[in-house]
Amino acid sequence: MFEGKAEIEKALAALSEQLEALGAGIVEMVVCGGAALNVLGYVHRTTKDVDVVALVEKNEGSISLIKAGPFSPLIKQAADKVQKDFNLSENWLNPGPASVMDFGLPKGLMERTETRFYGKLLIIHYLGRHDQIHFKLHAAVDQGGKHFDDLLALNPSSQEFVDAARWSMTHDPSEGFRLILKDFLKRIGHGDVAAKL
């Protein structure tokens, strides 16, 4: 469990050291969730993992996002060493959120990320506020709990709620999800947004 930004960044710096020890090249990741929110200062709470959405590949000036999971053997080996050294949970570096890529990321996501460098080999692109609102609305409707608290901490405007809600419906186009989403928005005082869906 990470208590906050300092512990998250310490583990990521150690991951970079392990990648270097294994002879890996530069690794770039797109990170969302509680770790990103902590590092960027939007929330201050414990989180059990670093949620990785995608790996970044660069070729001749173009950027491609590759689904994060499963990690390559080198990344897995480096993460396992950090897990043991810091007594972290087994999947502290978690590619679970990568499934969101199956239905598409918000347009322009990479332009809104905030980038941090750890050691010589690790570059993390943290999801910006706009895109975190998209991810957190979908998760809050689906799961509630910490995702709901994170969403409120991000304090979305009505238009941001509209954008995030419309994106969420591309990930679950069922009428059932639309009705649950509309009800959720009404319950948190955004009936104006629900009326637009």
Summary of the structure (lengths in Angstrom):
residues: 197
radius of gyration: 17.3
end to end distance: 37.8
largest distance: 55.0
contacts: 605
relative contact order: 0.15
helix: 53%
strand: 18%
